[in-house]
Structures are given as C-alpha cells and as structure tokens.
C-alpha cells in the first residue's frame, strides 16, 4: 500500500502533466527554430546572390546609354557577390565574371562578345543558386516532415498518458468523496451501520477510520439512549396533545416540529403532511398557516370550525436553548365565549341606552317646563333643587349618548358621512358649543386657524364632537381665569392637525398610555364627573376617518391633545 500523502499525490499528478506539456513545448520550439534557421540560410546565401545577379544584368542592359553609372552599379553588386560565395562552382563563375568585367572597364567601346560572356557567367551564378535553393528546400521539407512526425508521436504519447491520468486520477479523489457523502447521508437518516473502506494510508484512509469510529459511537449512543429518548418524546407529545388550545411548533427555518389535534383541525391538514414539512411551502395553499408565520396585526382571528364562526387570539413564545433561539411556538386561544359575551354586553348597553333615552328626554322637557314662570313662581330652594336635577339629567343624557356611540363602535357600525369641509367650520361649531362653559370659568380660548387651509375629508358632526370633548376636558382641568390654545396646522403630509393645549396639572407619566382606554379615569382627580368614555370614543371616531389621535403632557405644565385628518383630494 502507498504511503504517499494525498497532497503529495496531487502535486505529483500536476507535475506529471506539467512535464508532458513542457516536453511537447520544447520539442516544438527546437524544430521550429531549426526550420527558421534553415530558411534564413537560404535567404542569405542564395536569394541575395540572385538579387546581385539580377542587378548586374540590369547594369549591362543600361551600359550603352549610361556607361559610367552602369559600370559603377555593376561593380558594387559584383563586389557584394564576391563576398557572398557559398555554393560549389560559384567562386569560379564569379572570378570569370570579374575578369571579363575588368577587361570591359578598359575598353572604350564594349565588345559584344565580352558582354555575352559576362551574361553567360551571371547566368551560371544564377543557375548555381537556383539549384541550391531547390536542394535546400527539399532538405527543409524533409526536416519539417521529420519534425511533424516526432511531434505527432510524442504528442500522441503525451495525450494518451495525460488522458489516462485525467480519467483515473479524479476518480481516485472523487470516488472516496462520493462514498463519504453517501455514508454521511445514511448517518443523517440514522443508518449508523454505514462503514467506509478505503485502501490507502493517506488522508482519505484516515478520514475513513475517523468516520467509522464516529458511526460506531453514534450507533452505541443510539442504542443506549433510544429508550430514554423515546420515552421523553412520547411524554412531550402527550403534554402537547393534552393542551386545550391549538398549539403549533416551528424551528428557525419555519419547519413544523409538532402540532396537537386542535391545531390540525383548524388547519385542516393531515399530520403526516404537516409535521416535518416547510410551513412556507404549505402556507401557499393555507391562509391560516400563512397568517400564523407572518402575523400582520394582533387582532382576534375569525375561523369557521364545523360550520360555526369561532374567534381566536394568537400568542407566540420563543423556544430557547442556552440563550440561543431554536424555534417558536404559536398558541391559538379560543375566545369565542368571551366574544359572544362581549357582543351580548354591547347589545345590552345599546338596548338599555336606547330605552333610557326616551324617559330622560321627557324628564328634561318637564324640567324646562318647571322653569317657565307661566306655570308658577318657584321658591329659591325649589329653583336650586330644580337646577341640580337639571344638571344630573343632562349628565345622564350625555352618558346615554356616549353609551350609544360606544355600542356603535364595538359593533363596527359607526355611521360616518365624510365630506370635504373647512377646518374653520369644525372649529367654529366646537367653539359655539363650549363658549358658555368657558365663560363660566372665565377661561379664554385662543384660536389659531390660518385663513388659507385645504379642506379635510371628515364627518362634521363626529369630528366637532371630538373637538368639543377635547375642549371640555381642557376647560375642566384648567385653572380659573387661564387660557387654552386651539390650533389648526398643515403638517405637509396631506394631513391637517387639530390641537388643544391647556396649562393645568397635566397627566402623570404612569397613566399617559392608558388615557384613551374605555372607562379609564386618572386617579386622584377631584371634581371629575366623567365616565371615562369620551376619549375612547374620540379615538374610534378619528381612526375610522383615517386620522391619528394622541396626547403630549408634562406633569405640572398642562397637556396637549391633538388629532389629524386627511386633506380632501
């Protein structure tokens, strides 16, 4: 068995491929260089001689017309030819031409026989070089053929060796990895009998040994703890199944871990199709599951169960292990009975309020008749008693009206008639209503309403009622002979803001978040005769019109109540 390490084997394999590539490259470079050198020799030895011979023939043809210039040209090329004698017989032919040219230079008139002899000698030089070119070309061709043969043979051998290496070597690495992958998949499916057997002493062999050790220990652990784990699992399932509320567990990837019978009934999904599957995929066909994993708002859910409408609240709790979040549990609590009781309460309040409204209105009319002097004069004690009864009756009428409004809010039947209206109309309506009450306490209402403001889309009566409620509270909690600021501003976000600022005692921080709750009254406030419904109803009216209501207060410095309404388009 090999003792080479895996890293060494890979290095040797890559080095082997590199050496083969280097051999082919060096061999190709060697033969190409030889062919280039031979081509240069042909060019230098023979082609240049042909060029000189051609120039000498041109000079001879030009001799009769331009003797001096032609002789000089001939002499120059002859000298170059004498320095480039390379072929057998070329030196003798060049010497003959030289002798004849020397004779020609001394003759005043060129002898045709000498010129013909010189041409014959030049032709002999050209013939020798042409034959040499043909011979050398054949030699170069044979050299090129041999080079191609050698390169082809060596390249073929290198290709076969490289192909064999590339075909076998990746398998040497990949096959153990594939076997390891399959074994790991088996271990993940609790097939702890999986083993690896690699016939090598390198890293792969060590990996197989480590894997086999791990599988054996997992197998031992599985068999030693399977009974306890099974018991704990059954106990956990029993606890979950015994819960009366629908309970569903998810991991951090939204895979469903467990669900009791109540949850399966609400989801209408069989247990085998739910447990262990991705909630994100199942939610594509199940609206309730999609809402549970992506809650939008904390409101009661209405679910039809066995043909009956039921209401549930959703609660979520994280599952943690050593401060790490490993999942979460969603609990759906059935509040149908409470919802029905709340609905019955709402109907009861509406019925009682409606029944009380008629006798209260009648008694209010009777009290007004008693104030009429035509019926008869009243003694001071009687008038004082009548005034007290009138105040109590007005208070009762106001409470009944607020209870009727509250019943509309709770039943979802708020009757709104939004229409474009100017902010000044709403403000003036409210000021006319509270002016008498402010005058009794000598309180000045300073209003700041810009002349140029866009109209708002609002129900005039309901919005004015809200503003009256805020002004009434401000007057009630302000000191005598003080002031109240009423402002209307354009927020620049297609909303108008109405605000009422008083400078009374303010609201303690502990109660500020609860000021808009139903029936809530700030503890310790003396002289307060309200029922804690005004601000709660105001909140419902404003939010139903697409606005926002809020408060900003500092204890000892007063309170600022405000609400916004959308600008009419």
DOKOLPA-491560 format. One line per field, with one value per residue (C-alpha): residue in three letters; x, y, z. Coordinates in pm, whole numbers, plus 50000, padded with zeros to 5 digits. Layout:
! DOKOLPA-491560
residuo (ALA/...)
X (X/...)
Y (Y/...)
Z (Z/...)
***
This chain:
! DOKOLPA-491560
residuo (UNK/UNK/UNK/UNK/UNK/UNK/UNK/UNK/UNK/UNK/UNK/UNK/UNK/UNK/UNK/UNK/UNK/UNK/UNK/UNK/UNK/UNK/UNK/UNK/UNK/UNK/UNK/UNK/UNK/UNK/UNK/UNK/UNK/UNK/UNK/UNK/UNK/UNK/UNK/UNK/UNK/UNK/UNK/UNK/UNK/UNK/UNK/UNK/UNK/UNK/UNK/UNK/UNK/UNK/UNK/UNK/UNK/UNK/UNK/UNK/UNK/UNK/UNK/UNK/UNK/UNK/UNK/UNK/UNK/UNK/UNK/UNK/UNK/UNK/UNK/UNK/UNK/UNK/UNK/UNK/UNK/UNK/UNK/UNK/UNK/UNK/UNK/UNK/UNK/UNK/UNK/UNK/UNK/UNK/UNK/UNK/UNK/UNK/UNK/UNK/UNK/UNK/UNK/UNK/UNK/UNK/UNK/UNK/UNK/UNK/UNK/UNK/UNK/UNK/UNK/UNK/UNK/UNK/UNK/UNK/UNK/UNK/UNK/UNK/UNK/UNK/UNK/UNK/UNK/UNK/UNK/UNK/UNK/UNK/UNK/UNK/UNK/UNK/UNK/UNK/UNK/UNK/UNK/UNK/UNK/UNK/UNK/UNK/UNK/UNK/UNK/UNK/UNK/UNK/UNK/UNK/UNK/UNK/UNK/UNK/UNK/UNK/UNK/UNK/UNK/UNK/UNK/UNK/UNK/UNK/UNK/UNK/UNK/UNK/UNK/UNK/UNK/UNK/UNK/UNK/UNK/UNK/UNK/UNK/UNK/UNK/UNK/UNK/UNK/UNK/UNK/UNK/UNK/UNK/UNK/UNK/UNK/UNK/UNK/UNK/UNK/UNK/UNK/UNK/UNK/UNK/UNK/UNK/UNK/UNK/UNK/UNK/UNK/UNK/UNK/UNK/UNK/UNK/UNK/UNK/UNK/UNK/UNK/UNK/UNK/UNK/UNK/UNK/UNK/UNK/UNK/UNK/UNK/UNK/UNK/UNK/UNK/UNK/UNK/UNK/UNK/UNK/UNK/UNK/UNK/UNK/UNK/UNK/UNK/UNK/UNK/UNK/UNK/UNK/UNK/UNK/UNK/UNK/UNK/UNK/UNK/UNK/UNK/UNK/UNK/UNK/UNK/UNK/UNK/UNK/UNK/UNK/UNK/UNK/UNK/UNK/UNK/UNK/UNK/UNK/UNK/UNK/UNK/UNK/UNK/UNK/UNK/UNK/UNK/UNK/UNK/UNK/UNK/UNK/UNK/UNK/UNK/UNK/UNK/UNK/UNK/UNK/UNK/UNK/UNK/UNK/UNK/UNK/UNK/UNK/UNK/UNK/UNK/UNK/UNK/UNK/UNK/UNK/UNK/UNK/UNK/UNK/UNK/UNK/UNK/UNK/UNK/UNK/UNK/UNK/UNK/UNK/UNK/UNK/UNK/UNK/UNK/UNK/UNK/UNK/UNK/UNK/UNK/UNK/UNK/UNK/UNK/UNK/UNK/UNK/UNK/UNK/UNK/UNK/UNK/UNK/UNK/UNK/UNK/UNK/UNK/UNK/UNK/UNK/UNK/UNK/UNK/UNK/UNK/UNK/UNK/UNK/UNK/UNK/UNK/UNK/UNK/UNK/UNK/UNK/UNK/UNK/UNK/UNK/UNK/UNK/UNK/UNK/UNK/UNK/UNK/UNK/UNK/UNK/UNK/UNK/UNK/UNK/UNK/UNK/UNK/UNK/UNK/UNK/UNK/UNK/UNK/UNK/UNK/UNK/UNK/UNK/UNK/UNK/UNK/UNK/UNK/UNK/UNK/UNK/UNK/UNK/UNK/UNK/UNK/UNK/UNK/UNK/UNK/UNK/UNK/UNK/UNK/UNK/UNK/UNK/UNK/UNK/UNK/UNK/UNK/UNK/UNK/UNK/UNK/UNK/UNK/UNK/UNK/UNK/UNK/UNK/UNK/UNK/UNK/UNK/UNK/UNK/UNK/UNK/UNK/UNK/UNK/UNK/UNK/UNK/UNK/UNK/UNK/UNK/UNK/UNK/UNK/UNK/UNK/UNK/UNK/UNK/UNK/UNK/UNK/UNK/UNK/UNK/UNK/UNK/UNK/UNK/UNK/UNK/UNK/UNK/UNK/UNK/UNK/UNK/UNK/UNK/UNK/UNK/UNK/UNK/UNK/UNK/UNK/UNK/UNK/UNK/UNK/UNK/UNK/UNK/UNK/UNK/UNK/UNK/UNK/UNK/UNK/UNK/UNK/UNK/UNK/UNK/UNK/UNK/UNK/UNK/UNK/UNK/UNK/UNK/UNK/UNK/UNK/UNK/UNK/UNK/UNK/UNK/UNK/UNK/UNK/UNK/UNK/UNK/UNK/UNK/UNK/UNK/UNK/UNK/UNK/UNK/UNK/UNK/UNK/UNK/UNK/UNK/UNK/UNK/UNK/UNK/UNK/UNK/UNK/UNK/UNK)
X (50000/50116/50243/50231/50007/49711/49865/50186/49990/49804/50131/50299/49999/50001/50381/50347/50102/50331/50635/50446/50336/50694/50833/50591/50663/51045/51034/50812/51035/51350/51221/51061/51391/51578/51335/51369/51750/51749/51510/51744/52040/51854/51763/52116/52321/52116/51842/52086/52315/52018/51942/52304/52298/51977/52118/52431/52215/52021/52351/52468/52146/52193/52560/52516/52313/52477/52821/52967/52660/52609/52975/52954/52632/52781/53098/52901/52686/52988/53175/52875/52853/53223/53154/52854/53003/52851/52796/53034/53147/53013/53359/53493/53195/53229/53604/53531/53276/53527/53798/53565/53431/53786/53854/53524/53615/53933/53757/53627/53362/53204/53283/52961/53145/53270/52920/52775/53042/52969/52596/52677/52882/52599/52352/52584/52586/52208/52173/52401/52199/51865/51974/52099/51763/51580/51814/51794/51418/51398/51622/51400/51092/51240/51337/50982/50835/51061/50968/50597/50640/50838/50597/50295/50442/50545/50219/50022/50212/50164/49794/49743/49930/49750/49409/49474/49582/49286/49043/49173/49315/48990/48817/49087/48985/48613/48511/48603/48428/48113/48130/48175/47878/47652/47769/47700/47351/47299/47415/47177/46896/47013/47172/47459/47576/47741/48118/48391/48678/48950/49263/49510/49715/49676/49429/49136/49226/49245/48909/48752/48891/48758/48418/48391/48477/48214/47948/48026/47995/47671/47538/47629/47478/47161/47108/47196/46965/46689/46459/46502/46463/46154/46005/46078/45935/45616/45582/45630/45375/45131/45174/45123/44819/44663/44668/44318/44447/44568/44949/45199/45581/45828/46206/46403/46359/45978/45974/45675/45800/45472/45102/44826/44484/44317/44573/44537/44160/44190/44447/44261/44594/44671/44950/45177/45153/45228/45490/45844/45742/45821/45550/45645/45554/45235/45127/45094/44772/44667/44561/44561/44914/45033/44890/45048/45402/45356/45126/45022/44837/44738/44362/44127/44116/43779/43790/43497/43502/43233/43019/43039/43231/43492/43734/44095/44382/44738/45029/45388/45667/46032/46196/46549/46842/47130/47022/47001/46665/46600/46233/45900/45553/45225/44920/44566/44335/43962/43787/43455/43270/43423/43344/42983/42964/43116/42863/42580/42714/42723/42366/42258/42422/42266/41921/41934/42073/41803/41532/41670/41700/41324/41235/41543/41442/41092/41218/41446/41144/40948/41230/41231/40857/40905/41148/40877/40739/40395/40347/40411/40696/40947/41097/41478/41509/41289/41486/41815/41676/41544/41883/42056/41805/41858/42235/42200/41954/42190/42471/42254/42160/42529/42622/42341/42458/42814/42699/42506/42815/43023/42782/42812/43190/43202/42956/43150/42851/42992/42778/43014/42930/43270/43266/43502/43474/43684/43868/43717/43363/43462/43640/43352/43098/43302/43363/42995/42924/43179/43174/42925/43121/43447/43281/43163/43525/43649/43879/43999/44020/44291/44241/44499/44341/44514/44283/44428/44398/44293/43963/43961/43758/43561/43223/43147/42927/43158/43475/43321/43208/43573/43697/43423/43528/43893/43794/43558/43833/44078/43831/43757/44124/44240/44262/44017/44089/44351/44381/44355/44524/44334/44546/44497/44813/44902/45152/45266/45186/44829/44704/44566/44643/44393/44541/44409/44667/44577/44807/44663/44815/44899/44883/45124/45358/45226/44875/44960/44948/44608/44430/44240/44120/43749/43621/43972/43999/44318/44321/44317/44143/43892/43568/43576/43225/43303/43268/43594/43429/43484/43848/43796/43508/43707/43989/43749/43590/43925/44080/43766/43821/44185/44338/44552/44484/44737/44850/45167/45177/45419/45306/45253/45269/44949/44851/44839/44572/44582/44432/44492/44255/44331/44317/44031/44163)
Y (50000/50350/50568/50892/51164/51285/51630/51471/51258/51557/51751/51464/51432/51801/51789/51492/51685/51988/51782/51634/51983/52105/51819/51893/52265/52222/51977/52208/52505/52309/52205/52539/52707/52471/52542/52914/52897/52700/52949/53232/53050/53014/53379/53494/53253/53216/53470/53759/53618/53606/53967/54073/53881/54047/54394/54318/54210/54537/54731/54554/54644/55007/55015/55171/55466/55536/55381/55537/55481/55127/55031/55166/54972/54656/54693/54740/54428/54227/54315/54205/53881/53812/53839/53601/53299/52992/52718/52482/52629/52972/53108/53008/53160/53479/53500/53464/53744/53957/53907/53988/54296/54428/54396/54565/54861/54930/54911/55240/55059/54747/54431/54237/53909/54017/54132/53798/53611/53819/53742/53375/53387/53567/53307/53038/53209/53232/52869/52752/52946/52831/52469/52527/52678/52375/52136/52324/52348/51971/51942/52183/51992/51663/51829/51964/51620/51462/51735/51681/51307/51339/51598/51387/51073/51247/51445/51124/50952/51253/51268/50901/50934/51258/51117/50808/51028/51269/50977/50785/51044/51245/50919/50842/51163/51184/50821/50829/51165/51022/50723/50957/51170/50866/50743/51083/51083/50739/50864/51162/50907/50720/50434/50401/50068/50253/50199/50321/50102/50293/50101/50379/50517/50882/51142/50954/50644/50849/51006/50661/50549/50861/50820/50456/50547/50819/50587/50320/50566/50706/50353/50282/50610/50548/50206/50321/50626/50521/50403/50722/50944/50755/50795/51168/51210/51028/51233/51560/51452/51361/51704/51883/51672/51741/52118/52253/52538/52480/52462/52451/52445/52571/52579/52882/52776/52757/52378/52240/52045/51946/52025/51897/51770/52110/52276/52001/52053/52430/52395/52107/51942/51574/51525/51335/51620/51886/51759/51790/51997/52359/52595/52844/52589/52472/52834/52885/52678/52753/53106/53038/52896/53189/53430/53239/53258/53616/53790/54136/54267/54142/54111/53818/53563/53452/53085/52873/52541/52281/52546/52785/53110/53094/53361/53302/53512/53435/53413/53331/53216/53154/52816/52872/52650/52808/53159/53054/53075/52736/52784/52920/52802/52956/52912/52988/53052/53012/53330/53261/53254/53588/53735/53624/53772/54097/54107/54042/54319/54556/54470/54510/54853/54962/54839/54993/55322/55340/55266/55527/55796/55850/55896/56114/56337/56354/56445/56711/56862/56854/57031/57304/57346/57384/57669/57855/58140/58097/57772/57943/58104/57883/57942/57978/57634/57486/57657/57533/57181/57212/57331/57035/56793/56955/56912/56549/56490/56647/56432/56122/56221/56268/55928/55757/55927/55814/55459/55455/55576/55312/55037/55154/55146/54798/54655/54810/55012/55364/55576/55827/56072/56211/56509/56795/57060/57354/57334/57669/57523/57242/57483/57732/57457/57340/57692/57776/57463/57525/57904/57919/57663/57855/58182/58034/57962/58287/58090/58243/58017/58149/58009/57997/57889/58011/58160/57954/57585/57291/57122/56799/56486/56438/56381/56729/56620/56341/56550/56850/56617/56506/56865/56961/56671/56786/57148/57043/56841/57130/57372/57129/57077/57439/57685/57975/58277/58091/58034/57747/57735/57587/57544/57404/57338/57186/56907/56899/56527/56563/56584/56871/56873/56997/57054/57176/57292/57355/57468/57270/56994/56764/56384/56171/55961/55634/55698/55867/55548/55449/55781/55657/55331/55284/55381/55487/55790/55938/55851/56134/56392/56588/56714/56488/56383/56197/55827/55767/55709/56042/55996/55628/55718/56011/55771/55541/55833/55979/55646/55549/55862/55773/56003/55971/56099/56140/56333/56504/56606/56712/56693/57040/57212/57105/56872/56890/56673/56653/56464/56464/56428/56363/56650/56626/56535)
Z (50000/49918/50198/49999/50137/49932/49892/49757/49510/49375/49347/49157/48926/48839/48799/48559/48339/48350/48241/47945/47839/47876/47660/47376/47403/47400/47108/46904/46982/46880/46538/46465/46547/46311/46027/46086/46078/45752/45596/45700/45541/45211/45220/45297/45082/44767/44742/44789/44516/44278/44366/44290/43960/43857/43935/43729/43432/43460/43465/43146/42972/43074/42970/42619/42748/43086/43082/43397/43614/43481/43544/43900/43968/43819/44027/44351/44301/44181/44499/44711/44514/44573/44948/44930/44750/44918/44658/44481/44141/44234/44314/43965/43789/43993/43907/43532/43551/43744/43480/43194/43378/43435/43064/42986/43204/42997/42660/42536/42331/42482/42290/42229/42275/42620/42722/42609/42809/43119/43082/43045/43366/43551/43426/43557/43903/43898/43793/44074/44336/44194/44213/44568/44666/44529/44713/45040/45009/44981/45286/45482/45373/45492/45821/45863/45788/46047/46299/46242/46280/46604/46748/46649/46807/47129/47143/47093/47371/47600/47510/47591/47918/48007/47913/48122/48414/48381/48351/48652/48891/48956/49033/49286/49466/49382/49442/49812/49847/49685/49917/50213/50101/50074/50413/50573/50421/50572/50912/50886/50832/51146/50948/51192/51042/50750/50719/50481/50348/50160/50056/50122/50406/50309/50436/50279/50477/50796/50710/50666/51001/51177/51009/51110/51470/51471/51323/51580/51871/51730/51698/52060/52176/51978/52128/52480/52475/52236/52516/52719/52413/52303/52650/52659/52310/52400/52717/52526/52267/52544/52706/52374/52288/52629/52573/52511/52297/51941/51959/51672/51700/51437/51412/51296/50929/50976/50959/51152/51455/51620/51625/51853/51742/51784/51556/51293/51299/51249/50971/50800/50717/50797/51050/50809/50556/50820/51066/50930/50628/50547/50669/50395/50127/50300/50358/49982/49997/50357/50456/50832/50831/50619/50879/51170/51029/50904/51159/51043/51348/51690/51634/51701/51419/51289/51185/51074/51265/51191/51024/51321/51344/51621/51741/51848/51977/51870/52114/52022/52252/52160/52224/52358/52442/52629/52525/52160/51981/51821/51733/51847/51947/51829/52055/51937/52232/52172/52287/52117/52451/52555/52213/52247/52597/52470/52187/52432/52655/52358/52264/52626/52652/52324/52430/52778/52644/52382/52637/52878/52614/52579/52950/53003/52715/52857/53204/53052/52878/53206/53390/53127/53175/53550/53481/53290/53506/53347/53536/53865/54058/54234/54572/54589/54745/54475/54197/54344/54360/54004/53877/54044/53892/53552/53572/53676/53395/53138/53269/53233/52877/52793/52941/52749/52427/52484/52559/52232/52047/52225/52122/51761/51787/51938/51686/51399/51285/51312/51084/50920/50645/50537/50304/50217/50487/50602/50931/51033/51021/51259/51493/51497/51567/51864/52000/51990/52194/52474/52484/52772/52976/52920/53019/53348/53444/53287/53053/52727/52422/52191/51844/51566/51237/50918/50660/50377/50459/50243/50318/50514/50440/50762/50922/51054/51345/51472/51429/51603/51884/51928/51933/52182/52403/52399/52470/52750/52918/52878/53038/53321/53413/53362/53649/53674/53453/53249/52875/52627/52285/51991/51675/51328/51122/50787/50855/50492/50458/50323/50682/50895/51266/51529/51877/52215/52472/52833/53115/53404/53616/53327/53317/53523/53310/53461/53322/52993/52783/52923/52876/52566/52728/52790/53135/53243/53470/53610/53984/54236/54012/54216/54077/53771/53675/53352/53285/53101/52761/52585/52481/52392/52158/52019/51929/51743/51553/51440/51341/51150/50937/50864/51123/51435/51788/52067/52372/52488/52853/53122/53481/53627/53285/53115/52833/52453/52287/51907/51616/51242/50947/50579/50332/50081/49735)
***
